[in-house]
Structures are given as C-alpha cells and as structure tokens.
Amino acid sequence: MKTLYIVRGLPGSGKSSLAKKITKSTYSADDFFTNKATGEYNFNVKLLGKAHEWCWGKVRDAMFIGANAVAVANTFTQAWEAEKYYQIAEEYGYSVFVIECQNDFGNVHDVPQESIDAMKERWEKDLTPVANLS
C-alpha cells in the first residue's frame, strides 16, 4: 500500500525529524530555504508561496516515480493547506495518513513567538477535505 504521510505541527514540534524516520522521501517547504551544500537556512517570507509550490512538486514527483511512502512535513494549520496533497494522493493511488506532532523541542528556525501564537489561533483540528475525494 502506497502512503502519503502528512506530518503537521507548530514550529519546533518535531515534524521533520519524525518524517525522516518514516521515509527517505520526505519534503517540507523549509527545504526550499535550506542551502544543501552548507545546511544554512535563509527564510524569505516573500518566497513562501513558491516554497510551498516547490514542496508540492517534490511530493508529486516522488509519487510519480512510485515511492512506497512519501512524507510532507509542514505546519498545515488549516485544512485548505493540505487539500492539494489529498488530491495528488488520490490521483496516484496513495492512502493519506495524518500525524500531528505536539512536542516542543525548540524552534530551530527562529520563528517569532507572535507568529507561532497566530498559528495556534488558526489551528484546525481536522485536515480532511470538505469534498469527498473518493
């Protein structure tokens, strides 16, 4: 069974670390801002939309080549943010498994506390798409 793991949580909750334990085919918008050669993280809010599109494309590519397990680790505070992932999973025949990380290991990307508080305020418990995809 092919599975897409949607790993969600606030910054510092362990999303990326957990996703990497699940499968090698792990992607996040943060990867877009990370220099592969140096490991340096350079966030630019103006490129956030592009980073999410890039991440979605990487997940799509992994599904296209038939990876058994694919993980995407982003905050996913609201259901609409995951909807495109549910759609691509259906298209490629993947079951979706949502994992919510609730830990606090410290925020390695220096996300301001007011941004984290805003994420908490808009948090939706259920990521299931409103429309039935099957």
Contacts in CASP RR format, 6 or more apart in sequence:
PFRMAT RR
TARGET T0000
AUTHOR 0000-0000-0000
METHOD contacts of the structure
MODEL  1
MKTLYIVRGLPGSGKSSLAKKITKSTYSADDFFTNKATGEYNFNVKLLGK
AHEWCWGKVRDAMFIGANAVAVANTFTQAWEAEKYYQIAEEYGYSVFVIE
CQNDFGNVHDVPQESIDAMKERWEKDLTPVANLS
1 95 0 8 1.000
2 63 0 8 1.000
2 66 0 8 1.000
2 67 0 8 1.000
2 68 0 8 1.000
2 69 0 8 1.000
2 70 0 8 1.000
2 92 0 8 1.000
2 93 0 8 1.000
2 94 0 8 1.000
2 95 0 8 1.000
3 68 0 8 1.000
3 69 0 8 1.000
3 70 0 8 1.000
3 94 0 8 1.000
3 95 0 8 1.000
3 96 0 8 1.000
3 97 0 8 1.000
4 59 0 8 1.000
4 63 0 8 1.000
4 70 0 8 1.000
4 71 0 8 1.000
4 72 0 8 1.000
4 85 0 8 1.000
4 88 0 8 1.000
4 89 0 8 1.000
4 94 0 8 1.000
4 95 0 8 1.000
4 96 0 8 1.000
4 97 0 8 1.000
5 19 0 8 1.000
5 22 0 8 1.000
5 23 0 8 1.000
5 69 0 8 1.000
5 70 0 8 1.000
5 71 0 8 1.000
5 72 0 8 1.000
5 97 0 8 1.000
5 98 0 8 1.000
5 99 0 8 1.000
6 71 0 8 1.000
6 72 0 8 1.000
6 76 0 8 1.000
6 82 0 8 1.000
6 85 0 8 1.000
6 96 0 8 1.000
6 97 0 8 1.000
6 98 0 8 1.000
6 99 0 8 1.000
6 127 0 8 1.000
7 15 0 8 1.000
7 16 0 8 1.000
7 18 0 8 1.000
7 19 0 8 1.000
7 22 0 8 1.000
7 71 0 8 1.000
7 72 0 8 1.000
7 73 0 8 1.000
7 74 0 8 1.000
7 99 0 8 1.000
7 101 0 8 1.000
8 15 0 8 1.000
8 73 0 8 1.000
8 74 0 8 1.000
8 75 0 8 1.000
8 76 0 8 1.000
8 77 0 8 1.000
8 82 0 8 1.000
8 98 0 8 1.000
8 99 0 8 1.000
8 100 0 8 1.000
8 101 0 8 1.000
8 127 0 8 1.000
9 15 0 8 1.000
9 75 0 8 1.000
9 76 0 8 1.000
9 77 0 8 1.000
9 100 0 8 1.000
9 101 0 8 1.000
9 102 0 8 1.000
10 75 0 8 1.000
10 101 0 8 1.000
10 104 0 8 1.000
10 116 0 8 1.000
10 119 0 8 1.000
10 120 0 8 1.000
11 75 0 8 1.000
11 106 0 8 1.000
11 107 0 8 1.000
11 109 0 8 1.000
11 111 0 8 1.000
11 115 0 8 1.000
11 116 0 8 1.000
11 119 0 8 1.000
12 103 0 8 1.000
12 104 0 8 1.000
12 105 0 8 1.000
12 106 0 8 1.000
12 107 0 8 1.000
12 108 0 8 1.000
13 101 0 8 1.000
13 102 0 8 1.000
13 103 0 8 1.000
13 104 0 8 1.000
13 105 0 8 1.000
14 101 0 8 1.000
14 103 0 8 1.000
14 105 0 8 1.000
15 28 0 8 1.000
15 73 0 8 1.000
15 74 0 8 1.000
15 75 0 8 1.000
15 101 0 8 1.000
16 26 0 8 1.000
16 28 0 8 1.000
16 30 0 8 1.000
16 73 0 8 1.000
17 105 0 8 1.000
18 73 0 8 1.000
18 99 0 8 1.000
18 101 0 8 1.000
19 26 0 8 1.000
19 28 0 8 1.000
19 71 0 8 1.000
19 72 0 8 1.000
19 73 0 8 1.000
20 26 0 8 1.000
20 71 0 8 1.000
22 69 0 8 1.000
22 71 0 8 1.000
23 67 0 8 1.000
23 68 0 8 1.000
23 69 0 8 1.000
23 70 0 8 1.000
23 71 0 8 1.000
25 62 0 8 1.000
25 67 0 8 1.000
25 69 0 8 1.000
25 70 0 8 1.000
25 71 0 8 1.000
26 70 0 8 1.000
26 71 0 8 1.000
26 72 0 8 1.000
26 73 0 8 1.000
27 55 0 8 1.000
27 58 0 8 1.000
27 59 0 8 1.000
27 62 0 8 1.000
27 70 0 8 1.000
27 71 0 8 1.000
27 72 0 8 1.000
27 73 0 8 1.000
28 55 0 8 1.000
28 72 0 8 1.000
28 73 0 8 1.000
28 74 0 8 1.000
29 48 0 8 1.000
29 49 0 8 1.000
29 51 0 8 1.000
29 52 0 8 1.000
29 54 0 8 1.000
29 55 0 8 1.000
29 74 0 8 1.000
30 41 0 8 1.000
30 43 0 8 1.000
30 51 0 8 1.000
30 109 0 8 1.000
31 55 0 8 1.000
31 58 0 8 1.000
32 47 0 8 1.000
32 50 0 8 1.000
32 51 0 8 1.000
32 54 0 8 1.000
32 55 0 8 1.000
33 41 0 8 1.000
33 42 0 8 1.000
33 43 0 8 1.000
33 44 0 8 1.000
33 47 0 8 1.000
33 51 0 8 1.000
34 40 0 8 1.000
34 41 0 8 1.000
34 42 0 8 1.000
35 41 0 8 1.000
35 42 0 8 1.000
41 108 0 8 1.000
41 109 0 8 1.000
43 109 0 8 1.000
52 74 0 8 1.000
52 81 0 8 1.000
55 72 0 8 1.000
55 74 0 8 1.000
56 72 0 8 1.000
56 84 0 8 1.000
56 85 0 8 1.000
56 88 0 8 1.000
59 70 0 8 1.000
59 72 0 8 1.000
59 85 0 8 1.000
59 88 0 8 1.000
60 88 0 8 1.000
60 92 0 8 1.000
62 70 0 8 1.000
63 70 0 8 1.000
63 88 0 8 1.000
63 89 0 8 1.000
63 91 0 8 1.000
63 92 0 8 1.000
63 94 0 8 1.000
64 92 0 8 1.000
66 92 0 8 1.000
70 94 0 8 1.000
72 85 0 8 1.000
74 81 0 8 1.000
75 81 0 8 1.000
75 119 0 8 1.000
76 82 0 8 1.000
76 127 0 8 1.000
77 119 0 8 1.000
77 122 0 8 1.000
77 123 0 8 1.000
77 124 0 8 1.000
78 122 0 8 1.000
78 123 0 8 1.000
78 124 0 8 1.000
79 124 0 8 1.000
79 126 0 8 1.000
79 127 0 8 1.000
79 128 0 8 1.000
79 129 0 8 1.000
79 130 0 8 1.000
82 98 0 8 1.000
82 127 0 8 1.000
82 129 0 8 1.000
83 129 0 8 1.000
85 96 0 8 1.000
86 96 0 8 1.000
86 129 0 8 1.000
86 133 0 8 1.000
87 129 0 8 1.000
87 133 0 8 1.000
88 94 0 8 1.000
89 95 0 8 1.000
89 96 0 8 1.000
90 133 0 8 1.000
90 134 0 8 1.000
98 127 0 8 1.000
107 116 0 8 1.000
END
